[in-house]
Amino acid sequence: MEYIFFGNHSSLPGRLERALDQHVVECPTLTQFCQAMVHVNPVNFCVFLENNDIKDDLDVILKLRKLYSNAYIILFASSLDKEEKIAYIRTGVNCVITESITKEELLRLLAIAEDFLSKKAICEKNDKKVDRLYSFRLPFWKRTFDIAASLGAILCLSPVLAITVIAIELESKGPIVYKSKRVGTNYKIFDFYKFRSMYPDADKRLAEYKTQNQYNIEAEGVAPSASAVLQKPLANDPQSAGSLLYSDDFSMREHDYLKSKSIERANTFFKIENDPRVTRVGRILRKYSIDELPQLFNILKGDMSVVGNRPLPIYEAEQLTSDNYIERFMAPSGLTGLWQVEKRGNGGSLSPEERKQLDIKYARTFSFSMDMKIIFRTFTAFIQKENV
C-alpha cells in the first residue's frame, strides 16, 4: 500500500514514516496531490488527511472521492463532536483517529484498510466498473496526429523559425526562446516555450515610460507591476516574500504580484499604446502569432496536443483546485481549443466561467471530428486577424 499525507503538519508525516517504515508522500495542496497521483497505484493507496476547517475539509474530501473513488481516507482530528464526525464519514472519510494513536493500533488499522481495498478492487474488476478518472491518457489517434502535425509544421515553417531566431538575436541580446512553467494534463508541470518578444530590461523601460504618466500614483521604490517584469528572470532573493508565481512571460513572488496588481487597478488611466517593452521584432511576432510557434516542440515532446485545453500558469491552476473544475485537467493540453474559437463575432468575449465550462465540455466530448472543426475555425479566426 502507498501512503499520502494531505496537510501542512510539520512533524506528523515523519512520525508516520517511522511508524510504517515506508515513505509517505507529502502534499500540502490538491494540485500537488494530483501531480503525485500520476506515480501512485490508484487501486491501493491511503490518504492521511489533516483536520483543519471542516467546511474546507469536506470540500477537499468530495473532490478526492470524485477523482479517486478507491482512496482509503483517514482523518487526523484531535477533537470532533458527534455531528462533525458524522459529516466527515458521510462525505467520504473511512475512519477518524488522533495523533496519540499507537504504532500497533495504526498498523492494525492499515491492515484492515488494505484488506478492504483489495476486496473492493476485486468487486470492481468483476463488475467491470473500474474508475479511470484518476489519470488521463492521450488516445493513440490523437498522439499520432500531434506528432505528424507538429513535425510537418516544423519542417514547413523552418525558414520562418530560422529568420525569427536571427531577427531576435540581431535586435537585442538575451534568450531566443522564453520558458515559463505551465500546468497541463494530469496536473503535470512543464516548460512552455515562446519566442522572446520583449527587451530583457523590460521593467526599466516601463519605469521610465511611466514617469510621464500624470495619473500615475505609484511611489518610488514600489515593486514593478506584474506585466513590467515580463520575460525577466527571477532574482534569487531569499528576502523576497511569498511563493513563486509563473505566467506566460514572467515569474515573481506572490507578495510582489498582489501589490503590483493593486497598483495597476488604481492607475486606471495608465495606458500603453506603444508598449516600450516590446521589441520591433516582437510586435510582428505577436501580430501574426509567430511567438507561439515554439510550442510545436512542446507538442512533439508530448507536453501538449494541437487541440485541447490551454495549459495554465501554476498559480491559476492552484486557484482552480478550490472550485469544481478539476476535470479540465483530465484532458489534453492544447495549442488551440474550444473556447478560443467561440463567440468570435462578439469580439471574442467570454467570461472566465464560460471558458471553464467550455474546457470541461471539451474534456468530456472531444473527438477527431471536433478537433478538425476547431483547427479549421482557428485558421479562419487567424485570417480574420482575431486574437486566438
N, C-alpha and C positions, 0 to 999 in steps of 0.2 A: 504494500500500500504506500502511496505517496502522500505527503502532508504539505499543506499550505497554511500559513498564518496570515490572516487578513486583519490588519490593525496597525497601530503606531506604538505599541508597548515596547519599551527599550530592552527589557531583560527576559520577558516571557518566551520568545522564540528560542533563545539559547537554552533556557531551562527545559523546554520541550525536547530539543535536540539531545540533550544529555540523558533525559529520561528514556527516550525512544531509541537512542543510539543510531539515529538516522537524520539526514539533512532535512530541515524544514524551510521551505521557500517563503521568504517574507515579501508580502505585497501590501503596501500601505494604501494603494488606490485600486479602483476597479480596472483602470486602464492597465496597470502593471499585472493585475491578476489575469486578465485576458491574454496578455503577452506571455505570461508564464505557462498558461494552459496549452500553448502550442507544443510544449515539450513534456506535458504531463499526460499519463494514461487516463483518459476521460471516464473510464469504467470503474477504476478502483483508486479513488483518492478521497482524502478527508480534509475539510476546511475547519480550522480553528478561528472562530470569529470573536474579536474583542468587543465587549459591550460598551457602547457609547450612548448617544441619544437614541431612544427607542424608535422614534419616527424615522430617522436616517437608517438605523439598523434594519428595520422592516423593509424599507425601500431597497436596500442592498440585497437582502435575502430573496426578495421577489425576483430581482434581476438574475441572481445566481441560479435560482430554480428554473427560470425561463431559459437561460443559456446552458446550464449544466444540471440537468434533472437528476443525474446519478450521484451528485455530490452528497457526502455524509457530513452534515454541518453540526459542529459542536460549539456552543456558545459559552464563553468565559464571562461570568457575571457574579459579582460579589453579593449583591442583594437585589432581589426582584420580588414583587408581590405576586399573588396568585394570578391576577388579571394579566400582568405583564408576561408571566411565563406562558400562559395560555395563548397570548397574542403571538409570541415568538414561535411556539410549536405549531400553531395553525398556519403561520406564514411559511414554515419550511424547516425550522430547526429540529434536528433529531434528538438532541438532549442538551441540558444545561448543567455546567459544572462550575466549580470555583477554583481559584488558584491554589487553594490548600489541598487539592486532590493529591493523593499519594501516587508514587510511581506504579505500585502494584494495581491500584484501582484504575489508573489510566490505561495500563496495558490490558487489563481485563475488559475495559470498555471498548478499546480499539479492536480487540479480538472479536467481540460481538458485532462491531461495525463492519469489519472485514467479512464476516460470515454473512451479514445482511446484504452487503453489496454483491457478493458472489452469487447468492441466490437470486437477487434481483436481476443480475446480468443474464443468468440462465433463463429466467422467465421472459425477459425481453427478447432474447435470441430465439426462443421457441415461438414467440408471438410475432417475430419479425417486425418489431416496432422500436428498433434501436434509435435513440435520439442522436441525430447527426448535426445539430445546430452548433455544437461547441466549436467546430473548426470548419472553415470554408476551404474547399479545394477547387481550383480552376478546372473547368471541363476541358477535355482533350481538344475538342474542336476550337475552343476559344484560344488556348495556348498556341495551337498550330497557326491559327490566323494571326495572332500577335507577332509571332516570330517572322512569318512570311511578310506581313505588312511593314513591320519596323525595319527589317533588313532591306526590303525593297526600297522603302522611303530613304533610308540612309545612303544607299547606293545611288539613287536617282538625285538626291539632294546634296551629294558630296561636294560638287562645285560651290554650292551656296554655303555649306558649312565651312569649306576652306577659305572662301572670301570673307566670311564673317569673322573667323578667327584672326585673319590678317588685319582686318579693319579695326577690331577691338584692340589688338596689340599695338597698332600704329598710333591710335588716338590717345591712349592712356595706359600707364603701367598698372599692373595688377593681374589677378587671376582671370583667365578667359572664361571659365565656367564657374558659376557660383553654386554652392551646395547649401541646401537647408534641410533640416530634419522634418520629415513628414510621417504621419501615421496612416498606414494603408490597411490592406486586408488582414483580418485576424489581429488587428492592433499591432502589426509589425512596423517597426520604425526603420526608415531607410533614408539614404541621401537622395534628395530631389534636385535634379540638375536644371539649370537655366544659364543662358549666356548672360554675362555681366552687362548691364545697360547703364550703370551709374559710375561716377568717379569714385575712387577709393576713399577720398576725403569728402564724401557727400555731406557729412554733418557740419563741417566747417563752412562749406559753400552755402548751406541753408542758413546757418547762423549769421553770415554776412548779409545775406539777402533779407533776412527778417528784420534787421536793424532799420530798414527803410519802410517798414510797415507801421503806420501811425496808430493802428488799432492793437498792436502787439502789447500784451500785458505781462509777458514772461520776463522775469527778473534775471539779471546776470547770475551765472553760477547754477541755474536750474538745469537738470539733465535735459538733453536734447529730446525732441519728440521721437515717437516710435518710428515714424517714417524718415526722420533725419538720420537714423543710423542704418538705413538700408544698405545692405551689402557691405557692412563694415564688420570685420572680425571682432568678436567679443574679447575685451581685455581680460586678462586673468587677474582679477582684483579680488582678493579674499575678503575685502571690506564691503564689497557690494552685497546688498541685502536681497533676499528672496531667491526663488528657484529660477532656472533659465527658461526663457520663452523663445521659441523658434517660429518664424514665419517664412513666407516665400523668400524674402530678401533681407531679413535681419534676425539677430539674436541679441537678447538683452535680459537684464534682471527684471523679475516681476515687479519689484518696488518701483524701478525707474519707468517701466512701461505704464503702470497705473498713474503715476504722477504726470507723465507726459500726455496721457490721454485726457486727463482733467484739464491740462493747459490748452490742449488743442480744442476741446469743447468750448473753453472760454474765449479763445481767439476766433470767434465765428466769422469775422470779416477778413481773415487772412486767407488769401487765395493765391496759388502759384500758377500763373497762366503758362509761363515758360519755365518749368522747373529747372533750376540751375544745377541740380544734382545729376540730371540725366545727360549723358553724352550725346553728341550729334549722331553718332552711330546708333546709340541706344534708342533714340527716338524712332529711327527707321525700323530697328528690330522690334520695338513694341507695336508700332503701327501695323506691321504685317505679321505679327506673332512669331517672328523668326527666333526671338529669345526663348521660345518654348521648345525648339527643335531638339535640344539635348535630351529631352525626355524620351525620345525614341530609343536611347540607350537604356533608360530605365525600363522600357517595355521589353527590350531584347534581353535584359538581365532577369526579368520576371518580377521586378518590383511593382510594375503597373501593367495595365492592359490598354488597348487602344480605346475601348469604350468601358466606362464604369463610373463609380462614384469618385469624385475628386478627393485625393488624399489630403488630409487636414494637418495644419500645424499642430504641434504637440499640445499646446495649451488649449486650443479649440477642441481637440479630441477629448481632453481631460474634462472639459465642461459638459460635453455630451453624455458622459457616463452618469451624470446626475439626473438625466432625463430618460425617457423610454425610447431612445434612438440607437441603441447599441447594434441593432440589426443592420444598420447601414454599413457597418464594418465587416459583416459576414457576406461580403460581395466583392467583386473585382474593383480595384482602384484604377481609374481611367484618365486618359489624356483629355477626353471629352465625355459628356454624359447626358443624361436625360434632362436635367434642369437647365443645362447650358443652352439647349435648343428650344426651350419652352417660352411662350409669351414674347416672342421676338418682335411681334408687331406692336407691342405695348412698351417699346423701349427696353425690352429685356428685363422688366421689373418683376422681381419675385421676392416675397418676404422670406426671412430665414426659415420660418415654419414650413412654407411651401417647398423650399429647397430640401429640407429634411424629409418631408413626406415623399417627394419625388425620388430621393435616394433610396428610401425604404421600398418604394414601388419597384424600382429597378432591381433591387436585391432579390425581390420575390418573384419577378416575372421576366427577367432578361432571357433573351434567346438570340439565335443567329439573325433572324429576320429583324428583330428590334434593333440589334447592333447596326445592321446595314442601313436602316432608316435613320438612326441617329448620326451615322457618319455622313450620309447624304445631306441631311439638314445642317450639319456642321459646315460642310463645304458651301452650301447655299448661304448660310449666315456670313461666312468669311467673304464671299463675293460681294455681299451687301455691306461689307465693312462694319459689321456689328462686332462688339466685343464678345468673344467666345470663352 
